[in-house]
Amino acid sequence: MGRLDDKVAIITGGASGIGYRIVQSFKQEGATVIAADVNEEALEKLNEDNVHGLKLDVSSDEGWEKLVKHVDKKFGKIDILVNNAGITSEKPIDQVTYNDWEPLSKINSFGTMLGLKYVGSYMKKQQKGSIVNLSSVTAQVGMGLNSYSASKGAVRAISKAAASEFGHAGVRVNAVFPGIIRTPMSEGLESSSETLAQIEAMTPLQRIGEPEEVANAILFLASDEASFITGAELAIDGGYSAR
Ligand SMILES: NC(=O)c1ccc[n+]([C@@H]2O[C@H](COP(=O)([O-])OP(=O)(O)OC[C@H]3O[C@@H](n4cnc5c(N)ncnc54)[C@H](O)[C@@H]3O)[C@@H](O)[C@H]2O)c1
């Protein structure tokens, strides 16, 4: 028996990195998974019996509206949403322009808000559901990813707000705070090798994390095993934020 048998789950950003691992883990635990991403080419490779790749730009109201209608028509319910899609940037504060700030805010923060708006409202009508939002250790401690940190700080705040607003309807909302995880996103950072070595040295567990380690924690929060947990903040950072 799987830990997510009979569950219908939407994972945004499911085509790469952490999102891809979540899709695999949820599938293995018996869920029907909708992997929603802008990367159509990568999505096509995911399609199989209980994994359905669907195109979604998380910053589009129309996109979310269409997705929820489609999933409702096809599966009749949505049990789980993981707001995982995201982008990054590493400009120092004295070089930040509005053009750098805007896409981070639009995709990371507003994209999460739209997931809460469309899927959260749907779950409220259902009177049940579980949502997990991907914030970041950079929302808790300074790490030089300034506009990105701000966008993830907003995710932290709206997760609490949504947990308060949706709880009475049986909808749980939790947030996770990964440290540096080995994915195309972290490997793409310009300052990569030098910064990663420093971060590893400053991390109590002395290493960066793997996508599977984030997926494991999200699986727990998304599942009924976490039935009395809402509004929680879970660090998945090898102890980096505990120093
Ligand atoms: N990798 C890390 O070190 C790390 C640390 C903390 C938090 N996070 C967060 O975890 C999440 C996943 O990161 P990752 O490292 O797997 O990144 P990744 O770049 O490997 O994957 C991100 C996915 O999001 C998709 N995406 C980007 N913009 C989108 C949009 N507008 N609509 C829909 N999909 C979109 C991309 O196509 C990609 O498939 C992100 O929210 C990220 O900020 C990552």
The ligand as a MOL file (V3000), in Angstrom:
LIG
                    3D

  0  0  0     0  0            999 V3000
M  V30 BEGIN CTAB
M  V30 COUNTS 44 48 0 0 0
M  V30 BEGIN ATOM
M  V30 1 N 18.0500 23.9930 -5.6910 0
M  V30 2 C 18.1530 24.6590 -4.5610 0
M  V30 3 O 19.2580 24.7940 -4.0070 0
M  V30 4 C 16.9340 25.2530 -3.8940 0
M  V30 5 C 17.0420 25.7100 -2.5700 0
M  V30 6 C 15.9280 26.2670 -1.9400 0
M  V30 7 C 14.7290 26.3590 -2.6220 0
M  V30 8 N 14.6460 25.9040 -3.9080 0 CHG=1
M  V30 9 C 13.3680 26.0430 -4.5730 0
M  V30 10 O 12.9130 24.7710 -4.9830 0
M  V30 11 C 12.1250 24.8860 -6.1680 0
M  V30 12 C 12.6550 23.9540 -7.2470 0
M  V30 13 O 13.9860 24.3490 -7.5610 0
M  V30 14 P 15.0030 23.4420 -8.4000 0
M  V30 15 O 16.3210 23.6300 -7.7850 0
M  V30 16 O 14.4540 22.0820 -8.5880 0 CHG=-1
M  V30 17 O 15.0160 24.2610 -9.7690 0
M  V30 18 P 15.0480 23.7770 -11.2990 0
M  V30 19 O 15.5080 24.9710 -12.0650 0
M  V30 20 O 15.7880 22.4960 -11.4410 0
M  V30 21 O 13.4950 23.4970 -11.5930 0
M  V30 22 C 12.5550 24.5330 -11.5890 0
M  V30 23 C 11.4030 24.1370 -12.4820 0
M  V30 24 O 10.4340 25.2100 -12.4570 0
M  V30 25 C 9.9970 25.4200 -13.7970 0
M  V30 26 N 9.4990 26.7900 -13.9480 0
M  V30 27 C 10.2150 27.9460 -13.9850 0
M  V30 28 N 9.3910 28.9810 -14.1870 0
M  V30 29 C 8.1310 28.4890 -14.2880 0
M  V30 30 C 6.8510 29.0740 -14.4970 0
M  V30 31 N 6.6980 30.3940 -14.6890 0
M  V30 32 N 5.7710 28.2590 -14.5250 0
M  V30 33 C 5.9130 26.9180 -14.3660 0
M  V30 34 N 7.0910 26.3000 -14.1920 0
M  V30 35 C 8.1980 27.0870 -14.1430 0
M  V30 36 C 11.2280 25.1530 -14.6590 0
M  V30 37 O 10.8700 24.9050 -16.0170 0
M  V30 38 C 11.8170 23.9410 -13.9530 0
M  V30 39 O 11.2630 22.7270 -14.4590 0
M  V30 40 C 12.1680 26.3640 -6.5600 0
M  V30 41 O 11.0530 27.0370 -6.0520 0
M  V30 42 C 13.4280 26.8530 -5.8500 0
M  V30 43 O 13.4000 28.2400 -5.6320 0
M  V30 44 C 15.7060 25.3520 -4.5480 0
M  V30 END ATOM
M  V30 BEGIN BOND
M  V30 1 1 1 2
M  V30 2 2 2 3
M  V30 3 1 2 4
M  V30 4 1 4 5
M  V30 5 2 4 44
M  V30 6 2 5 6
M  V30 7 1 6 7
M  V30 8 2 7 8
M  V30 9 1 8 9
M  V30 10 1 8 44
M  V30 11 1 9 10
M  V30 12 1 9 42
M  V30 13 1 10 11
M  V30 14 1 11 12
M  V30 15 1 11 40
M  V30 16 1 12 13
M  V30 17 1 13 14
M  V30 18 2 14 15
M  V30 19 1 14 16
M  V30 20 1 14 17
M  V30 21 1 17 18
M  V30 22 2 18 19
M  V30 23 1 18 20
M  V30 24 1 18 21
M  V30 25 1 21 22
M  V30 26 1 22 23
M  V30 27 1 23 24
M  V30 28 1 23 38
M  V30 29 1 24 25
M  V30 30 1 25 26
M  V30 31 1 25 36
M  V30 32 1 26 27
M  V30 33 1 26 35
M  V30 34 2 27 28
M  V30 35 1 28 29
M  V30 36 1 29 30
M  V30 37 2 29 35
M  V30 38 1 30 31
M  V30 39 2 30 32
M  V30 40 1 32 33
M  V30 41 2 33 34
M  V30 42 1 34 35
M  V30 43 1 36 37
M  V30 44 1 36 38
M  V30 45 1 38 39
M  V30 46 1 40 41
M  V30 47 1 40 42
M  V30 48 1 42 43
M  V30 END BOND
M  V30 END CTAB
M  END
